[in-house]
Amino acid sequence: MRQPHGQNFLTDKNIAHRIVEAADIQKTDTVIEIGPGKAALTDILKDYTDNLIAVDIDSNLAQALQLKYKDNKNITVINRDFLKFDLPDTKFKIVANLPYNVGTAIVQKFLPNSNFVSGVIMLQKDVITRLISCEGTKDYGYISLFRQYYADAEFLFDVPPGCFNPKPQVMSAVAKFYNKFPQEPNIKLFPLIKHCFTMRRKTMLNCLSTFLKQDKIQTAKILTENNIDVMLRPDKLTLEQYKILAEKI
């Protein structure tokens, strides 16, 4: 049966325990679980922390959890779209089996938050791969660089379709993210990266020229002065090179 918000509920208890243990939670940690669903992770998390915030967009699931945990003062169940949820003003960790249809948007919400400490998340494997990819690989793109700017990442393990109900059509994977607590990015950095990867088969000379709306002679000068080959494709540049270009332009 297709779920209204595209959920695939985790049913494998061993996988659930591995996810929670990887989060390295202390009793005093504030933990946000995104999309608790039918509580596969929640039932384990409640024994690890004294402050668990479970945020679920599905009103029926949220109401069921509120009833289930009504006598547990350490669990707060909130019925809200996480993308509209106000993150707390205190340090927090994330644990989540993210809905695949909005997983990338959710990651882009919590990674830049200065109170985010670390997080263990599960998503379809191809998205996890893009998140943790480095330059020169086929999966390297805008979201890879966004993640690199804000957090270090560690691939943990694969999760096959049989661990869910309903079974997804793809392999899933779990990764851990650690906040790097960077300074605010240059205002041009991510628009530049996004523009270049919409033209990822073009050279950096073409990408930067169209971004700046200037001729290729001037653009080539910017690239060569910063030791960047004008013929490179966007997926060959490191985050540091994009940061340099954002500063120079």
Backbone bond lengths (Angstrom), bond angles and torsions (degrees), N, CA, C in turn:
res aa  C-N    CA-C-N  psi(-1)  N-CA   C-N-CA  omega(-1)  CA-C   N-CA-C  phi
1 M - - - 1.477 - - 1.528 110.49 -
2 R 1.311 117.35 128.20 1.456 121.95 -178.59 1.529 110.38 -72.00
3 Q 1.327 116.23 131.70 1.457 120.95 -178.42 1.530 110.18 -85.35
4 P 1.348 117.34 148.12 1.466 120.23 -174.26 1.524 114.63 -63.23
5 H 1.330 117.73 -25.61 1.467 120.34 -179.03 1.533 111.64 -117.24
6 G 1.315 115.63 21.72 1.462 119.59 176.17 1.516 114.30 71.85
7 Q 1.345 117.70 23.89 1.456 120.04 -177.17 1.522 112.13 -75.35
8 N 1.320 114.66 145.75 1.463 122.58 167.92 1.527 105.19 -123.94
9 F 1.311 116.49 107.83 1.462 120.99 -171.55 1.524 111.29 -79.09
10 L 1.321 115.92 128.21 1.460 121.53 178.25 1.529 109.25 -69.78
11 T 1.329 116.54 129.57 1.463 120.75 179.95 1.527 112.95 -118.78
12 D 1.316 117.02 -11.68 1.466 121.36 -176.92 1.537 109.67 -84.72
13 K 1.326 116.69 111.64 1.467 120.69 -176.10 1.527 112.50 -67.47
14 N 1.321 117.30 -32.59 1.457 120.66 178.54 1.529 110.81 -63.90
15 I 1.332 115.95 -44.76 1.475 120.32 177.50 1.527 109.96 -62.96
16 A 1.325 116.96 -42.17 1.471 120.75 179.44 1.525 110.63 -58.77
17 H 1.323 116.96 -43.87 1.471 120.09 179.31 1.529 111.22 -66.04
18 R 1.322 117.25 -38.59 1.466 120.15 179.31 1.530 111.00 -63.85
19 I 1.326 116.71 -39.24 1.472 120.71 179.21 1.519 110.41 -64.19
20 V 1.316 116.92 -48.04 1.470 120.51 -177.83 1.529 110.90 -65.70
21 E 1.314 117.10 -42.92 1.472 119.67 -179.76 1.526 111.37 -63.53
22 A 1.331 117.06 -34.00 1.470 120.67 179.48 1.521 112.07 -68.00
23 A 1.334 116.61 -22.13 1.473 120.37 -177.02 1.517 112.91 -74.51
24 D 1.332 117.34 -13.74 1.474 121.97 176.64 1.532 111.16 51.91
25 I 1.316 115.25 60.11 1.469 121.58 -174.52 1.524 111.13 -92.72
26 Q 1.326 115.11 135.04 1.458 121.70 172.82 1.528 108.39 -102.32
27 K 1.335 116.04 157.67 1.466 120.73 -177.81 1.523 112.89 -56.19
28 T 1.322 116.68 -33.31 1.466 120.99 -176.27 1.521 113.30 -85.27
29 D 1.334 117.67 -4.68 1.465 120.82 -178.82 1.526 111.36 -71.64
30 T 1.329 115.19 141.74 1.460 120.60 166.23 1.522 107.39 -86.53
31 V 1.327 116.88 123.55 1.456 121.91 -176.77 1.519 108.90 -119.89
32 I 1.330 116.04 129.82 1.460 121.55 174.87 1.519 108.30 -106.58
33 E 1.329 115.46 121.59 1.454 119.97 172.87 1.522 108.03 -101.91
34 I 1.318 116.17 123.11 1.461 121.45 -178.80 1.526 108.47 -97.53
35 G 1.321 116.32 123.86 1.456 120.78 179.68 1.513 113.36 67.18
36 P 1.336 118.49 59.45 1.468 120.78 -178.32 1.525 113.98 -63.44
37 G 1.341 117.14 -23.89 1.459 120.23 175.44 1.506 113.32 58.88
38 K 1.333 116.30 -115.62 1.466 121.14 -177.99 1.525 112.43 -102.43
39 A 1.317 115.88 21.21 1.479 123.60 167.73 1.521 116.28 75.12
40 A 1.329 118.55 22.91 1.468 119.93 177.68 1.525 111.39 -59.24
41 L 1.328 116.56 -41.86 1.467 120.81 177.75 1.534 111.32 -86.41
42 T 1.315 116.50 -36.69 1.463 121.54 -176.87 1.522 111.39 -58.30
43 D 1.324 117.32 -42.62 1.462 121.68 -178.93 1.521 112.44 -61.44
44 I 1.331 116.31 -25.90 1.466 120.38 177.66 1.532 110.42 -90.53
45 L 1.317 115.95 -43.75 1.463 121.09 -178.21 1.532 112.47 -58.05
46 K 1.321 117.53 -34.61 1.468 120.81 -175.53 1.529 112.37 -61.18
47 D 1.327 116.82 -20.97 1.462 120.50 179.23 1.525 112.54 -92.03
48 Y 1.326 116.43 -4.07 1.466 120.68 -176.95 1.525 112.81 -104.29
49 T 1.319 118.15 -26.79 1.465 121.34 -174.50 1.524 111.13 -135.22
50 D 1.333 114.49 151.49 1.464 120.59 176.59 1.522 111.98 -93.36
51 N 1.342 116.66 1.80 1.463 119.43 -179.70 1.524 109.76 -144.90
52 L 1.322 115.63 86.95 1.456 121.97 -179.91 1.527 109.57 -107.65
53 I 1.334 115.67 125.46 1.463 122.06 177.20 1.527 107.51 -111.94
54 A 1.317 116.51 114.33 1.468 121.47 -178.82 1.522 109.00 -106.02
55 V 1.324 117.00 119.60 1.462 122.03 -174.82 1.526 109.30 -114.72
56 D 1.333 115.90 117.69 1.463 119.73 -179.09 1.522 110.76 -132.50
57 I 1.323 116.53 133.11 1.463 122.16 -179.00 1.528 111.86 -74.95
58 D 1.325 116.70 -23.07 1.462 121.83 -175.87 1.536 109.59 -81.92
59 S 1.331 117.51 114.30 1.473 121.17 -174.66 1.531 111.73 -64.86
60 N 1.319 117.91 -36.77 1.463 120.28 179.95 1.525 111.28 -66.59
61 L 1.313 116.06 -44.16 1.466 119.93 178.95 1.527 110.96 -66.67
62 A 1.334 116.63 -41.66 1.466 120.54 179.49 1.526 110.97 -62.34
63 Q 1.321 117.23 -43.38 1.464 120.83 179.15 1.524 111.33 -63.34
64 A 1.322 116.20 -39.23 1.464 119.83 178.20 1.527 111.12 -63.77
65 L 1.326 116.12 -40.21 1.464 119.84 178.66 1.523 111.64 -70.20
66 Q 1.329 116.83 -39.36 1.465 120.06 177.13 1.521 110.87 -58.88
67 L 1.306 116.13 -39.87 1.466 120.83 178.21 1.529 110.58 -69.50
68 K 1.317 115.88 -43.41 1.467 120.74 -177.71 1.526 111.94 -61.78
69 Y 1.331 115.94 -38.97 1.466 120.31 -174.69 1.532 113.18 -108.28
70 K 1.314 117.15 22.05 1.474 120.41 -174.06 1.533 112.76 -61.68
71 D 1.317 117.93 -23.31 1.466 120.66 -179.54 1.522 112.75 -98.51
72 N 1.322 116.73 3.63 1.467 120.64 -179.40 1.527 109.08 -104.38
73 K 1.322 115.93 106.91 1.470 121.09 -176.15 1.528 112.98 -73.18
74 N 1.319 117.04 -10.11 1.470 120.34 -178.61 1.527 112.99 -89.07
75 I 1.329 116.74 -5.15 1.466 120.71 -178.05 1.525 110.00 -117.51
76 T 1.321 115.62 127.02 1.467 121.84 173.91 1.521 108.36 -114.81
77 V 1.314 116.89 117.29 1.467 121.36 178.77 1.525 108.67 -101.31
78 I 1.320 116.42 123.72 1.465 122.08 -176.79 1.522 109.56 -119.52
79 N 1.319 115.79 126.30 1.466 121.34 177.14 1.526 108.79 -90.65
80 R 1.339 115.53 95.69 1.460 119.85 -177.52 1.523 109.77 -159.95
81 D 1.299 114.82 152.18 1.462 121.30 170.38 1.524 106.96 -68.96
82 F 1.333 117.86 121.81 1.461 120.19 -177.47 1.516 111.86 -58.26
83 L 1.325 117.80 -30.83 1.461 120.20 -179.79 1.527 112.23 -66.78
84 K 1.344 116.89 -15.72 1.463 121.92 176.90 1.524 111.79 -111.23
85 F 1.312 116.33 7.21 1.456 122.42 -177.21 1.526 110.29 -84.76
86 D 1.334 117.21 133.62 1.459 121.83 177.70 1.522 109.49 -80.32
87 L 1.309 116.06 116.15 1.465 120.28 -179.57 1.528 110.22 -68.03
88 P 1.322 117.85 148.09 1.470 120.66 -174.70 1.518 113.17 -68.33
89 D 1.335 114.43 159.50 1.465 121.42 179.41 1.520 111.82 -89.89
90 T 1.295 116.71 23.64 1.456 122.45 177.38 1.519 109.24 -133.41
91 K 1.318 117.48 161.19 1.460 120.93 -179.32 1.530 110.58 -59.68
92 F 1.330 116.05 140.60 1.459 119.50 -179.09 1.519 111.13 -146.40
93 K 1.330 114.72 158.29 1.457 122.54 173.07 1.527 108.37 -115.65
94 I 1.323 115.03 154.43 1.461 121.64 -178.85 1.530 109.74 -113.78
95 V 1.319 115.81 136.91 1.463 121.69 169.29 1.518 106.24 -134.78
96 A 1.338 117.28 129.73 1.462 116.85 -173.83 1.519 113.60 -162.89
97 N 1.322 113.96 140.39 1.458 122.38 161.61 1.522 104.07 -99.26
98 L 1.323 116.36 95.53 1.466 120.20 -169.69 1.527 112.14 -77.32
99 P 1.339 116.35 143.06 1.472 119.32 172.29 1.525 109.26 -63.61
100 Y 1.315 117.02 129.63 1.453 121.39 -170.66 1.526 113.36 -64.84
101 N 1.341 117.38 -27.57 1.467 119.02 -175.50 1.521 113.58 -75.04
102 V 1.341 118.21 -19.69 1.472 120.22 179.63 1.530 112.01 -129.84
103 G 1.317 116.27 15.74 1.462 120.13 -175.10 1.514 114.23 -58.67
104 T 1.330 117.41 -44.41 1.466 120.84 -178.33 1.526 111.00 -64.97
105 A 1.321 117.03 -40.42 1.466 120.80 178.49 1.522 110.96 -63.41
106 I 1.327 117.19 -38.70 1.462 121.28 178.96 1.530 110.42 -64.86
107 V 1.325 116.76 -44.24 1.465 120.71 178.42 1.529 110.54 -60.43
108 Q 1.333 116.96 -40.35 1.464 120.50 179.63 1.528 112.14 -69.01
109 K 1.316 116.69 -17.93 1.464 119.48 176.81 1.527 111.74 -79.93
110 F 1.349 116.91 -47.20 1.463 116.84 -172.89 1.533 115.08 -88.23
111 L 1.335 118.60 -27.02 1.464 119.12 -177.78 1.536 113.40 -57.88
112 P 1.345 119.94 -43.11 1.470 118.92 -177.49 1.530 114.48 -76.46
113 N 1.331 117.70 -7.12 1.464 119.48 -175.63 1.531 110.41 -72.13
114 S 1.315 116.66 129.98 1.467 121.24 -175.33 1.525 113.29 -69.66
115 N 1.333 117.71 -14.42 1.464 120.60 177.75 1.534 112.89 -93.51
116 F 1.323 115.86 -9.25 1.467 119.82 175.86 1.522 108.77 -70.26
117 V 1.330 116.07 129.73 1.468 121.57 -178.88 1.528 110.80 -103.11
118 S 1.321 116.14 -56.32 1.460 121.17 179.84 1.521 108.56 -159.73
119 G 1.328 115.49 164.21 1.458 118.54 -179.14 1.508 112.28 -156.84
120 V 1.320 115.44 144.84 1.459 121.81 173.84 1.521 106.80 -115.56
121 I 1.322 116.36 119.23 1.466 119.43 -176.64 1.530 110.99 -130.20
122 M 1.320 113.50 151.02 1.456 120.96 175.04 1.526 108.75 -116.01
123 L 1.320 114.91 134.36 1.468 123.13 177.91 1.521 108.20 -147.78
124 Q 1.343 116.12 176.08 1.459 117.08 174.10 1.531 108.70 -61.91
125 K 1.317 115.77 145.98 1.454 120.33 -170.12 1.519 113.07 -60.61
126 D 1.338 117.79 -35.93 1.459 118.33 -178.00 1.532 111.58 -65.47
127 V 1.328 117.50 -31.80 1.471 120.10 177.32 1.525 110.61 -73.30
128 I 1.331 116.68 -43.20 1.470 119.81 175.60 1.525 110.03 -57.79
129 T 1.324 116.18 -41.66 1.473 120.22 179.48 1.520 110.94 -61.46
130 R 1.333 117.31 -43.00 1.468 119.68 178.61 1.533 111.11 -65.28
131 L 1.300 116.50 -37.52 1.465 120.24 -179.43 1.527 112.16 -63.83
132 I 1.315 117.08 -37.05 1.470 119.55 -173.94 1.527 113.20 -100.10
133 S 1.341 117.87 1.59 1.468 121.06 -175.71 1.526 112.76 -69.64
134 C 1.326 114.78 154.59 1.467 122.64 176.93 1.527 109.32 -116.09
135 E 1.331 115.16 168.72 1.459 120.96 -176.05 1.530 111.29 -56.59
136 G 1.335 114.61 147.22 1.454 120.64 176.85 1.519 114.59 89.51
137 T 1.338 117.28 -2.22 1.458 119.96 178.51 1.527 109.16 -105.31
138 K 1.332 116.14 158.09 1.467 119.94 -175.53 1.525 112.54 -68.86
139 D 1.329 117.52 -21.63 1.460 120.77 -177.74 1.531 113.19 -92.80
140 Y 1.323 115.96 -3.02 1.460 121.76 -178.55 1.527 110.24 -71.53
141 G 1.328 116.12 130.30 1.457 119.22 -179.04 1.513 111.81 -163.16
142 Y 1.317 115.13 -161.02 1.471 120.95 -176.87 1.520 111.83 -55.05
143 I 1.351 117.03 -48.43 1.467 119.27 -175.45 1.526 111.17 -67.44
144 S 1.335 117.65 -28.71 1.472 121.21 176.55 1.527 109.96 -63.93
145 L 1.325 115.43 -44.95 1.467 120.55 -178.92 1.521 111.50 -71.11
146 F 1.325 116.55 -37.36 1.468 120.71 175.70 1.523 109.50 -58.69
147 R 1.341 115.62 -48.54 1.469 119.49 178.56 1.512 111.15 -61.89
148 Q 1.337 117.78 -45.56 1.463 121.13 -179.05 1.519 112.14 -57.34
149 Y 1.325 115.79 -37.92 1.460 118.78 -178.58 1.531 111.08 -63.57
150 Y 1.306 116.31 -42.18 1.460 120.23 -172.16 1.521 115.41 -96.60
151 A 1.323 118.03 -26.74 1.463 118.44 -171.71 1.519 113.22 -151.26
152 D 1.331 115.46 148.89 1.455 121.24 166.40 1.524 107.41 -80.62
153 A 1.323 116.38 154.98 1.462 119.91 -176.62 1.514 111.10 -136.22
154 E 1.330 115.13 149.45 1.461 121.88 179.78 1.529 108.55 -137.86
155 F 1.325 116.41 122.02 1.459 120.09 174.38 1.523 108.39 -73.21
156 L 1.348 116.57 133.75 1.458 119.96 -177.77 1.525 112.70 -105.23
157 F 1.338 118.36 -62.77 1.463 119.15 -178.42 1.524 110.98 -166.22
158 D 1.328 114.68 161.32 1.467 122.43 175.45 1.526 110.08 -83.83
159 V 1.348 115.02 154.83 1.466 120.99 175.09 1.533 107.47 -133.14
160 P 1.333 117.76 114.50 1.474 120.26 -177.37 1.523 112.88 -73.45
161 P 1.325 117.17 160.52 1.474 121.83 -177.99 1.522 114.63 -55.93
162 G 1.338 117.59 -30.92 1.453 120.66 -177.01 1.517 114.81 -66.47
163 C 1.331 116.47 -7.10 1.474 120.30 179.87 1.527 112.22 -87.04
164 F 1.339 116.90 3.32 1.462 121.25 -175.16 1.529 111.39 -127.34
165 N 1.305 114.21 161.03 1.462 122.17 168.89 1.535 107.81 -139.39
166 P 1.340 117.99 121.18 1.467 126.40 -7.83 1.525 111.74 -67.94
167 K 1.320 116.02 160.29 1.462 119.99 -179.86 1.528 110.26 -72.44
168 P 1.332 117.67 128.51 1.472 118.82 173.88 1.519 110.25 -72.05
169 Q 1.309 116.07 164.13 1.464 120.99 -179.48 1.522 112.38 -85.77
170 V 1.329 116.35 -1.39 1.464 120.57 -174.50 1.526 110.58 -131.27
171 M 1.329 115.52 163.19 1.460 121.78 172.48 1.526 109.21 -72.20
172 S 1.311 116.93 144.41 1.458 121.77 175.14 1.530 109.22 -109.30
173 A 1.321 115.96 169.30 1.462 120.18 178.99 1.519 109.57 -153.04
174 V 1.323 114.78 159.80 1.467 121.96 -179.31 1.520 108.96 -120.51
175 A 1.321 115.86 136.50 1.465 121.49 177.32 1.523 109.78 -137.42
176 K 1.314 115.75 157.66 1.463 121.45 177.93 1.525 109.48 -116.56
177 F 1.324 115.61 140.45 1.459 122.19 -178.39 1.523 109.87 -122.64
178 Y 1.329 115.60 138.76 1.460 122.28 -178.84 1.522 108.65 -123.25
179 N 1.311 116.81 122.41 1.467 120.45 -178.10 1.532 110.57 -62.70
180 K 1.324 116.45 131.71 1.467 122.32 176.20 1.530 111.45 -89.85
181 F 1.327 116.60 -7.54 1.471 123.16 -178.90 1.528 111.72 48.33
182 P 1.340 116.22 55.78 1.472 119.82 -178.34 1.530 111.63 -77.42
183 Q 1.328 114.83 168.60 1.459 119.74 171.39 1.533 108.45 -71.25
184 E 1.328 115.81 164.84 1.459 119.83 175.81 1.529 109.28 -58.49
185 P 1.325 118.34 136.28 1.470 119.60 -178.36 1.525 111.99 -70.92
186 N 1.304 114.44 154.79 1.460 119.95 171.05 1.525 108.17 -54.80
187 I 1.309 116.61 137.24 1.473 121.36 -174.76 1.534 112.69 -59.21
188 K 1.334 117.13 -23.01 1.469 120.63 -178.40 1.528 113.35 -92.14
189 L 1.347 117.10 -10.58 1.464 119.75 -171.09 1.523 113.65 -60.21
190 F 1.304 117.71 -58.03 1.466 119.24 -174.65 1.530 113.04 -73.72
191 P 1.340 119.57 -35.31 1.466 117.55 171.47 1.535 112.47 -59.42
192 L 1.337 116.36 -38.53 1.463 120.33 177.81 1.528 110.97 -63.43
193 I 1.333 116.31 -48.36 1.463 120.62 -179.28 1.530 111.00 -61.57
194 K 1.325 115.96 -45.58 1.468 119.79 -179.01 1.520 110.75 -61.23
195 H 1.341 116.54 -42.06 1.466 120.53 179.19 1.528 110.67 -62.37
196 C 1.323 116.30 -45.74 1.468 119.71 -177.36 1.523 111.78 -62.48
197 F 1.327 117.13 -37.90 1.461 119.15 -177.07 1.526 113.27 -81.34
198 T 1.321 116.93 -10.72 1.469 118.14 168.70 1.532 109.43 -76.72
199 M 1.331 115.90 -12.88 1.475 121.68 178.48 1.530 109.22 -124.05
200 R 1.307 117.61 38.88 1.464 121.20 -167.39 1.529 113.88 -62.14
201 R 1.328 119.16 -18.37 1.462 120.38 177.80 1.526 112.02 -88.03
202 K 1.337 116.83 -6.66 1.465 121.48 179.22 1.528 110.00 -88.69
203 T 1.324 115.97 167.50 1.460 120.37 176.08 1.529 109.90 -79.61
204 M 1.326 115.57 161.42 1.460 119.31 176.58 1.523 111.13 -63.77
205 L 1.310 117.55 -27.81 1.461 120.14 176.04 1.521 110.11 -60.49
206 N 1.330 117.11 -46.99 1.462 121.05 178.16 1.522 112.13 -67.36
207 C 1.332 115.77 -44.32 1.473 120.20 -177.26 1.522 111.40 -61.67
208 L 1.332 116.30 -48.82 1.460 120.03 -176.66 1.525 111.40 -70.55
209 S 1.334 115.98 -35.92 1.459 120.08 179.23 1.529 111.09 -61.68
210 T 1.328 117.17 -44.22 1.468 119.78 179.76 1.524 111.38 -72.51
211 F 1.320 117.47 -32.19 1.468 120.56 177.81 1.527 110.51 -65.25
212 L 1.327 115.19 -43.00 1.472 120.29 -177.82 1.532 112.72 -85.20
213 K 1.338 115.47 -12.98 1.468 120.64 -176.30 1.530 110.59 56.73
214 Q 1.316 115.35 46.46 1.461 120.07 178.21 1.529 109.73 -136.36
215 D 1.342 115.92 166.92 1.463 119.03 -174.87 1.528 111.67 -70.80
216 K 1.326 115.31 162.93 1.457 121.20 -172.14 1.527 113.22 -73.44
217 I 1.324 116.92 -22.11 1.473 118.94 177.76 1.524 110.00 -66.88
218 Q 1.343 116.24 -47.36 1.463 120.08 177.82 1.528 111.22 -64.95
219 T 1.337 115.63 -39.50 1.466 120.30 -179.37 1.522 111.03 -65.51
220 A 1.324 117.09 -42.33 1.464 121.46 179.38 1.522 110.80 -60.62
221 K 1.313 116.34 -35.62 1.461 120.50 179.50 1.526 110.69 -64.07
222 I 1.339 116.52 -42.73 1.475 120.31 178.77 1.528 110.44 -60.80
223 L 1.326 116.01 -45.17 1.459 120.14 -178.60 1.523 112.45 -65.54
224 T 1.319 116.59 -48.11 1.464 119.56 -176.42 1.527 111.71 -68.27
225 E 1.317 116.84 -34.99 1.475 120.13 177.66 1.528 111.61 -64.40
226 N 1.342 115.62 -21.70 1.463 119.60 179.15 1.528 112.30 -109.81
227 N 1.338 114.31 23.21 1.466 122.13 173.39 1.536 113.18 58.02
228 I 1.317 115.71 38.95 1.457 121.31 177.45 1.523 108.76 -116.35
229 D 1.305 116.22 121.64 1.460 122.19 -179.67 1.532 109.17 -63.10
230 V 1.322 116.36 126.19 1.469 120.86 -177.07 1.523 112.46 -63.89
231 M 1.340 117.23 -19.84 1.459 120.99 -176.65 1.532 113.38 -93.08
232 L 1.325 116.89 -1.88 1.460 119.54 178.59 1.523 111.03 -66.35
233 R 1.325 116.56 150.01 1.456 122.39 172.62 1.536 108.54 -88.26
234 P 1.316 117.65 159.04 1.475 120.72 -177.95 1.525 114.18 -56.27
235 D 1.342 117.11 -30.39 1.460 118.28 -176.82 1.522 113.69 -80.40
236 K 1.332 116.98 3.62 1.464 120.44 176.92 1.528 112.24 -98.91
237 L 1.307 117.16 -10.56 1.470 120.50 -177.70 1.529 111.18 -87.61
238 T 1.307 115.55 142.71 1.458 120.78 176.61 1.529 109.81 -83.72
239 L 1.311 115.16 167.77 1.463 120.11 174.84 1.522 110.41 -58.37
240 E 1.315 117.05 -41.79 1.468 120.19 -178.77 1.527 111.02 -61.37
241 Q 1.310 117.51 -38.05 1.472 120.20 178.70 1.524 111.00 -67.29
242 Y 1.322 116.74 -40.02 1.472 119.28 176.40 1.529 110.78 -65.07
243 K 1.311 117.03 -37.39 1.476 120.68 178.22 1.526 110.83 -64.31
244 I 1.332 115.97 -40.11 1.466 120.39 178.37 1.535 109.97 -63.40
245 L 1.334 116.15 -46.07 1.464 119.52 -179.96 1.534 111.40 -61.83
246 A 1.327 116.70 -41.55 1.465 120.29 179.72 1.524 110.64 -60.84
247 E 1.322 116.88 -37.53 1.460 120.87 178.34 1.529 111.55 -69.95
248 K 1.317 116.88 -39.02 1.469 121.20 -173.82 1.516 113.93 -76.68
249 I 1.349 116.44 -26.09 1.451 118.25 -176.19 1.512 112.31 -92.63
